[in-house]
Every structure is written in C-alpha cells, then in structure tokens.
Amino acid sequence: MNTPEHHHRPHHDHGPWAKLKHLLKPHSHDSADKVDRRLESSADGIRAVWWSFAALMLTAAAQVAVVAVSGSVALLGDTLHNLADALTAVPLAIAFVLGRRAADRRYTYGYGRAEDLAGLVVVLLIAASAVLAAYTAVDRLLHPRPMGNWGWVAAAGLVGFAGNELVARYRIRVGKRIGSAALVADGLHARTDGFTSLAVLLGAGGAAIGWGWADPVIGLAITAAILFVLRDAAREVYRRLMDAVDPKLVDLAEHATRETPGVDGLGPLRLRWIGHRLRAEVEVTVDARLPLVDAHRIAHDVEHRLLDTLPHLSAALVHANPGPVEAHHRAHAVS
C-alpha cells in the first residue's frame, strides 16, 4: 500500500479531540512544510558556499601581495591552492541551486544528485592539490631557491592557515547539519589548503635559521596529510554515489517502524540519500482481517514516525502487506 507524502496522522491518538488539534495546529511534516525545510537547507548550503568563497578570495588577495614582494614560490603555490579552493564554490552553488528544482517527468526524484557530482569535482580538486604540493616539494629539494622577506611569508602563511581553517569548520558544520556530503568534502578540501599554508609558515621559519631543506621536507609531510584527507572525502562521496547510509539510521528506522501500533512485522527497509535529503521505503505486515482504511492508517503512522525519528528525512513510502505473508500467499495459490 503506497502512501502519499501528505496528510500525516498522530501515531498516539486517533480520536475526535486529536483530529481537532491536528486541524488547529497542522503537524510540521505536512508537504508544504517539507518543501520549506528542503529549500531552507539548500539556502543554508548556498550561503555557506558564498561566504566561504568571499573569505578565501580575501585570503588569496592578501597572499598575492606578499608573493609580489617576496618572490616565494611556496607561497605562490599556496595562493593558487586557495584560489582553487575558492573556485569550488562554483560547482557547489550550481548543485544547490539545481537541487531546489522540482522533480519532473525525466528526473522523477528531483535534482539532488547534483550535489554528489559536485562532491566528485571537489575530490578531484583535492587530488590535484596533493599532486601539486608533492611536485612543488620535490622540485624545491632538487632545485633549492633562496627566500626573501621570510617574515612577511610567515605572516601570509598564518593568514592562509587561519582563513582556510575558519572556512573548513564553517563548511563542515553546515554540511553536517543539512546532510550535504559535498559541502563536508569541500570543507575538508579547505582544511588541506590550510595545512599547505602551515607548511609555508614552517618553511619560512626554517629559512630564518638557515635550514633551506625545511620547506620542501615539510611540504612532503603535508602532502601525506592531504592524501589522508583525500581518502576520507573520497570515501564519503563514493558512499553517497553508491546509496550507502549510516547503519545507525537503519537501526533507528527499524525500531520506529516496529514500535508503531498495528505493525505485526517488518519487511525490507531501504534508505537512500538524494543530495542532502533522505528518502525511505519500507514494507510492513498488518493483520489481514483489518479493513483497508485501518491498514492505510497504520501505514500513515509508520510514515509519521519515520519522519519524526530520522534527521534529514524528506519522504517515506510505506507498503502494508496482509499477514502472515506465507499464509496469504498459500491461500492465493490454492484458489
């Protein structure tokens, strides 16, 4: 029995008083409210993308000025990293805008998957940052270069690290709150560029005491750190593309379904991410002797409980089977 995505009933009471309260104070999971929350979360994602874009562009501008007076190749590479990280705002912003479009006859689940594609772009940019950082470090080892104005270079490195870390925390916090793997991956990308900026700072400190080899060695260590971040970001985006979910969410959904009055058994339960929103599909077993309207009500109650229990869940499709299923099937086979 497929349930529509509206007209939710309270699971604890179905009497006249409960119906009157529902009319006077509609439940927060009515379809219009779900659309509002989905648009609000997309707006939060767009806001996070553009604020972080502005912060990274200011950071890069400050570093460009120091590159002009110092000639630091390491700082130039870090500045390019920050510019690349700022430009990841473009695919993410496009993805969030696309995700707000309504489903149509071709894209019946909507456009939320655009976020996962944007996350893939971010992963590729993190990989490119790792390659560039490794190349720069090896080149500096093979071809040492003197560094001028190391004090300004160190200050620019601190600015780069602080700017990237602030942006990373902001993106990761908003991404986790709205359930966007792409925005979390982009926050991790910003964190890798912060590590690169820190390498510039430490390299400048080494140059100040005559350790010319310090900059490239630290650069190689930072490359290794970037690879660890790349692994985490790639794993998260891969899981989204493969429709993986946290098993704890499945446990919550199963518990909420089984605890719904009138549910005699639980069949297949499926969860999937579409962008930063969850969808659920579940089969339940109800008493075969129940009238159709009562079985329909139980299915609505399951949907209601799932929407109350699971964070980021936007829709639940519940199918009610008469039970026990085996006896029902045998009866049809005999007839």
Secondary structure, DSSP 8 states (H G I E B T S, - for coil): ----SS----SS--SHHHHHHHHHS--TTSHHHHHHHHHHHHHHHHHHHHHHHHHHHHHHHHHHHHHHHH--HHHHHHHHHHHHHHHTHHHHHHHHHHHTS---SSSTT-STTHHHHHHHHHHHHHHHHHHHHHHHHHHHHHS----S-HHHHHHHHHHHHHHHHHHHHHHHHHHHHHT-HHHHHHHHHHHHHHHHHHHHHHHHHHHHTT-TTHHHHHHHHHHHHHHHHHHHHHHHHHHHHTT---HHHHHHHHHHHHTSTT--EEEEEEEEEETTEEEEEEEEEEETTS-HHHHHHHHHHHHHHHHHHSTTEEEEEEEEEEESHHHHHHHHHH-
